[in-house]
Amino acid sequence: MDNLTSDIKNQSNKNKSNWLLLVVLLLVAGAGIFLLYRQRQGSEPLAHIPSSENTVKEELVNLSAEDRAILEQKVVTYKEEVNNLKADVSAEDKLSAYMRLASLQNQLGQYSDALATLNKIAQDYQDSAKLWSLYSNIYDGMRDQNRSIEAIKKAISLEESNPRYWFLYFKIVTDISTEEREALYQEALTKTENNINIVKSYAEYLESIDNKEAAIATWEQAKQVDPDFANEYQSEIDRLRQ
């Protein structure tokens, strides 16, 4: 009987140990799942904030050794400015400081550093077209066309009448059809209310694809949009008609 009691107690203790082990394993698994969820939540970008990757290839920009040394010293200076920003700095001044640093890093081909710099503030500047435009430039330098296009589209959505962002868009999209590019120009003309620089660019593009009649019509449009330079645009029309 004593042996049976002892066996029962041992089995009971063994069962308790097994249950305790199971509880511990479940708690560990649950904690792991929770940490993974928080990590994913923390790393997932707001409105697709671009993130730097370990696979980013640093490309050397064509600079002389002297010019590079000067710019690299400026990077050090700009980093100090960013690190020494006061707590009560204005939102615009903070954005400018970070963008100066990221722009210079981008110019030096330090793309992962430039992305990391912008990522530190991007969450607070979702509505800054300038920020998204710089993201686009960085990704363009990295030859990441998809992300570059995504970023410049975001900038355009925030300031659709700004021709600068449309020109960046034109520059990035190199593998679209003639019809798609013409549609893109038409959209830009509509959104910018016939910005004269876009009108002129469109006329030049039409000539480049040998659509002289459409180019002439676009130069005629330029005369209406910018009458102060009507003579200049007329000379383009006369040249195309020769």
Sequence and secondary structure as in RCSB ss.txt:
>XXXX:A:sequence
MDNLTSDIKNQSNKNKSNWLLLVVLLLVAGAGIFLLYRQRQGSEPLAHIPSSENTVKEELVNLSAEDRAILEQKV
VTYKEEVNNLKADVSAEDKLSAYMRLASLQNQLGQYSDALATLNKIAQDYQDSAKLWSLYSNIYDGMRDQNRSIE
AIKKAISLEESNPRYWFLYFKIVTDISTEEREALYQEALTKTENNINIVKSYAEYLESIDNKEAAIATWEQAKQV
DPDFANEYQSEIDRLRQ
>XXXX:A:secstr
 HHHHHHHHHHHHHHHHHHHHHHHHHHHHHHHHHHHHHHHHHHS TTS     TT         HHHHHHHHHHH
HHHHHHHHT  TT  HHHHHHHHHHHHHHHHHTT HHHHHHHHHTTGGG TT HHHHHHHHHHHHHTT HHHHHH
HHHHHHHHSTT HHHHHHHHHH  S  HHHHHHHHHHHHHHTTS HHHHHHHHHHHHHTT HHHHHHHHHHHHHH
 GGGHHHHHHHHHHHH 
